[in-house]
Amino acid sequence: MSVSSARAAARSAVGAAYRRLEDAGDDDALAAACADIAPVIVGLQDVRTSPIDVAAAHADLVRAATARAVALRPEPGVEWFVLGSVGRRESLPSSDVETAAVVADGVEVGRVTAHGAAVHRLLDCCGLRPDPNHALVSRRRFVRTAADWSAAVERWVSDPFDDRAVIMLSLLADSTAVGTPAAPFPVDVRAALSDEDRARRLMGREATREYPRLRLRDSHFRRVTTVDPKVTVISAIVSIARWVDLESADVPSDAGRSTPERLSRAAASGALADDDARTLADAFEQVQRIRLSHQVDRLRASRPADDLLPVAGTTPVTRSVLASAAREVTAVRRGLAMT
């Protein structure tokens, strides 16, 4: 098979997997359809698909699976949203599922959280893990009417030091509706932040804070056994991109929320220097490629995907790329650091 034919077949497999998820008529069918996600991701990696495109395909499949699980556990008056990496369309097989819900007036929240717990139990059985930090529709914090969400956002931006405000605003800024077409959260976080300099500065300080260092040797110069490039590199880039994007007032409400799209907009608007945006975008793609390669190797070995790269098992080139990316991101972060 030619390279172009192999790539076309891999893309076709994504579409077929998406349709199987949409058409799943019961729990067993959904579980079977979700089992196809990993082979699809492996297939995309085999034909050297960009890690950015692989992540977008993975997120779309997870969103489709979530939509189908919600449909199999129907609850009137509830609109679901995915948050985090799935909401940004940059999840990988190691990613968990974070959710929130907007409920119609008069809908009893306790009933919705029970509904959310049932949906996430089904997704967990299908191999899609719930967020361990409990950003889930099964928790009351993540289930509100549109008016209550609006009031909460107003409270968080007016008092950003209280009630995990920065975390909640960041989660909502990454949200995407589970239904089709994908839509942003009904409360515009950017608009809410526009006149709240204190909240924006706090988000800036959080985005440019010191992240855990990527160490290939410990303080005694012994080689460490594993490194986590998500915690040490990717999270910093994601946070910076989100912050500089929220600082810009001229972003359409339906603009893409992926990290590369945010960095591109920030450079175009002048919110981020071209060199800094390019440095962060290149580091993001390189480290995502390393993460994806590691995770696909684990999937091939019938092991769960994770972000713990064994240092002894990585090549000198990979270690060099990781170390260089970490240094470059740290340099950009320090240049942007808020006081």
ABEGO torsion letter per residue (X at the ends): XBAAAAAAAAAAAAAAAAAAAAABABAAAAAAAAAAAAAAAAAAAAAGBBAAAAAAAAAAAAAAAAAAAAAABBBBGBBBBBBEAAAAGABBAABBBBBBBBBBBGBBAAAAAAAAAAAAAAAAAAGBBBBAAGBBAABAAABBBAAAAAAAAAAAAABAABGGAAAAAAAAAABBBABOBBBBBABBAAAAAAABAAAAAAAAAAAABBBBBBBABBAAGBBBABBBAAAAAAAAAAAAAAAAAAABAABBAABBABAAAAAAAAAAAGABBAAAAAAAAAAAAAAAAAAAAAAAAAAAAGBBBBABBBAAABBAAAAAAAAAAAAAAAAAAAAABBX
